């Protein structure tokens, strides 16, 4: 195992092991305590675990994990946190309390602290992205969003439908956080750890189904503070330009961290993500209205600050369900 400690508590873990006890120990280190049991192995206890995970302090872990053999994981009650498992391939038979689910690339699984969580069968070769949220931080964030205390732990639905556009976007955000954690230099990763955690956590509350979602939707997040109103106005006036968060914080008269926290609390997004979402909407509007004989995807994308066309096409498809070129040449509009 390689472990790269960083002073802020951010750690990058890389593990490959066939030893059952070591695999269980590392899984507990990154996520939650559990019993790990091989199945279909005629008594052999090699599990072929591979794990790559970034720990953003005690608040959040995002990692990719798979086993080379079919296994069963009995986690009992998680107690201290919430977990989301997103299969990238294969299938997982799982349950949280009395909710049963076959998780797959089309359906992620959400686990809550107060109900027994069991993965009855995690098939060999099934890779998953796992996200662990601290119970304290997630529930505190929801309390702030609702502006009132919670009745208890958050009763999420076990299944997260990834055919939903918002859920797909959130998964894309989670994968981006994982990529940033694994590729950014340690010093830069330390600087943005808090904002990454808050953005992923808050957007999850606005994406997954739970007992407070109707209330959150009814209280649709809007820019209520002077800081966010000022920032939104500035972003809208410079929508074709990338967000310089430091300059934006100076315009608003606050620190970068205060600005990012205000956006996460009120809009569930970072300033950069807000600008990108609004620019995508503007590009979509231009593509719908454009004459393909006189305008191109490249022209429209760069007009709104998207200079990496492959990334633009990927984000556009996640948001609108089609490629930009298809929108431009759709003659049925």
N, C-alpha and C positions, 0 to 999 in steps of 0.2 A: 504494500500500500504506500502511495505517495501522499503526503499531507503537507500543504503549504500554509503555515500559520501566518495570519495577518493581524496587525495590532487591533483592528476594529472588531475582531471576532469573525471576519469572513474567512472561510477555509474552503479549499478545493481538495476533494477526496477522489482518489483513483484506486480502485481495487479490482483484482482478478484472483479468484480462489475457488478451488473445488472442495475445500474443507468445510464441513457442515457447521461446526461450532464457530469458525472464524466468519463464515458468511452471516450467521445469525448475529454475531457480535457487531459486525460492521453495519448490518441493516438496522440494528437497534441504535447504533451511534448516529446514523444519518436520519432515521425516522422515529420508530416507536419500538418498545419491547414486544417480542413475539416468539412463539414456538415455530420453528422451521422444520418441516417434515417432508422428506422425499417420498414420492409415490411412483408406482410402476417401475421399481428398480430392483426387485428381488433381494432386498436386504442391503444393497449397496448404498453408501451415504455420500457420494460425490454429487455436488449440486451445480458446479460450473458457474458460479456467480460472477457477474461483471457489473461494476458500479462506477459511475462518474457523477459526482454530486458537488454542488456549491452550497455551502452553509452560510447564510447571511445572518450570523449571530444566532441567538436563541429564537428570533422571530420567525425565521423561514428557512427551509431547505428546498432546493430544486435539484433533482437528479434524474439520471437515466439509469435504469437497472433491468437486467434480464438474468435468467437462469438457463443453464444448459440441460436441465432435467426438469420434469414436472414436479412441482412442490406444492405443499399446503402451508399456509401461514395463519396461525391463530393469534390474533392480537389482543383479544379480550377487549376491555374498555380502554380507549386511548387516553382518556382523562385530561391530558395536558394540551391537546391540540386537535386540529382538524387535518384531514388528509384528502388529497385528490390524486387519483391514479388515472393516467391517460395512456391507454395502449396504443403503441405505434404499429404493432403487428400482432397477429394471433388473437387469442381470446382468454378471458379469465372468468371463472365461475366464482362469484363472490356474494357476500351478504353483509348488511349492517342492520342489526336488530332483526326484525322480521321481513325486511325488504331484501329480495333476492334479485340478482342481476347477472347477465352475461355481458361483461365489459369487452369492448372491441374498439377498433379505430373509429367507429361511429358513435360510441357511447362510453363516456368516462364514468368512473365510480367516485363518489364522495362519501367520506367516513366522518362520523361525529364522535365527540368525546364520551358520551354517556351510554352508548349502545355497544354491545359486543360486535366486534368486526372480525370477519373470517374470510380468507380467500381459500375456498375449498379446493380449487385447482388452478394453478398458474402454469399454463402449458409451456413446455420447453421451447426456447427461442422466442417467446413473446416478450418484446421489449416495451417498457412503460416509462413515461415521464411521471415522476412522483413529486408532488408539492406538499410540504408540511407547513401548516400555519400554526403559530402559537395561539392557544386558546385565549389567553389574556389579551393579546394584541388584536385578534380578529373581533372578539366581542366588544372590546373597548372602541374599536373603529365603528362598529355598527351602532353602539350607544351614541357616539358623537353624531353620526348621520341622522339618527332618529330623534336626537335631542331628548332622550328619556331612557331610563334603565330597562334592561331586558328582563323577561320573565324567567330565563334560565339559559341553557345552552341553545344554540341555533339549530333548529330541526331542518337540516337540508334534506332534499330528496336524494336518494342514493344514486339515481341515474342522472347524468348530465348529458343531454342530447346534443351531440356534436354536429348534427345537421342544421342546427340553429346558427344563424349568421353571427350573432353576438357571442355564442359559445366558441365558435371557430376562431373568431378574432381574439378572444381571451386566451385560447390555447396557443395561438400564434405569439401573443405577448409573453406567455410563460416560456415558450421555446426561445424567444429572443432574450429573456432574462437569463436563461440557462446558458445561451451562447455568450452573452456579455460576461457572465461570471467566469466562464472557462477561458475567455480569450483576452480580456482586458488586463493590463498590468496591475499588480496588486494595489498600487497607490491610487490609481483611478477607480478601481473597484471599491475601495474603501470610501471614496468620496461620494459615490452614488448609491451605496448599499441601502441607506434609509429610504431614498426616494423610490428605488426599485421595489423594495418590500411594500411600501405604502401603496404604490400604484397597482401592483399585482393583486394585493389583498382587497383594496377598495373596489376595483373593477370586478373581482370575483363576486363580491356581495351584490353587485348590480347585474350579474349574469346568471348565477345559479338560482334554482328554485328553492325557496325556504319560506318559513311562516311569516317573515317580515317583508317579503318582496312586494306584495301589493301596497303596503304602506310606503315602501321606498319609491315605488313607481308613482303613487299618488303624490308624494312629496318630491316630484321630479327635481333632481339637483339643478339649481340655477346659480348664477354668479351673484351672491348676495353681499359679499364684503367689498369694501372699496378696493382692496388689493386685487381681487380677481376681476372685478369690473374694469379696473384700469388696464390690467394685463390683457384681458380679452379684447378690449377696444384697440390696444396697440397691435396685437396679433392680427386682428381683422384688417387693420389699416396697412399691414405689411405681410399679407397672406402669401405672397409669392416669394418670400424670403425665409430662410431657415431661422429658427428661434435661437437667439443668443441669450441663454437663460440668465447669465450674469448681467447683461445689459438690461434685460427685462426686469430683473429684480431692482436694478438702480432706478428705472423709470417708476416703479411702484414704491420705492423708498423702503424696501425690506431686504432681508437676507435671502440668499438663494433657497436655503432650507425652508424658511417661512413661506416663500412663494410656492414651492413645491407642495408643502403640506396643505396650504390653502386650496390649491387646485385639486389635490387628492380628496380632501374633505368635501368640497363643494361640487366638483364635477366628476370625481372618480377617474381623473386622467392627469397626466403630467402636462405642463405647458407645451412640450414638444409633441406629445401625442395629440393634444387638442389641435394644434396648428396643422398637424398632418391629416387629421380627420376632416377638418374644414377644407383643406386644400384638395383632398380627394373628392369631396363633394363638389367643389368648384370645377375640378377637372371632369368629373362625371357630367355636370351640366353642360360644359363646353362640348364634350364628345357627343352628347345627345343632340345638340343643336347644330353641330358642325356639318359642313358640306365636305364629304370625303374626297371630292375632286379638287378641293382647294386647301384642305388642312390635313395634318398628319397627327398621329398619336404622339410622336416625338415632340412636335411643336407645342401641343397642348400640355403635355407632361412637364416640359421645361418651363413653360409659361407659369406654372404653379409650383416651381421649385423642385421638381422630381427629375434629378439628373442621372439616377441609376434606373434605367428603364426596366430591367428584370425585376428589381425590387418593387418598382411602381406597379408592374403588371400583377405581381403576386398579391400585393396589398389591395389593389383594385378588385381583383377577383374575389378575395376574401370578403370585401365590403359589399360588392354589388353582384356577385355570383356569375360574372362573365368577364372575359378579357377586354381590355380597352379597345382593341382593334375590332372586336365584334360589335361593341356599342357604336363605334364610329360608322361602321358599314351596315348597320341594321336599317334596312329600307322600310321596315314595317312601322317605324315610329310615326 
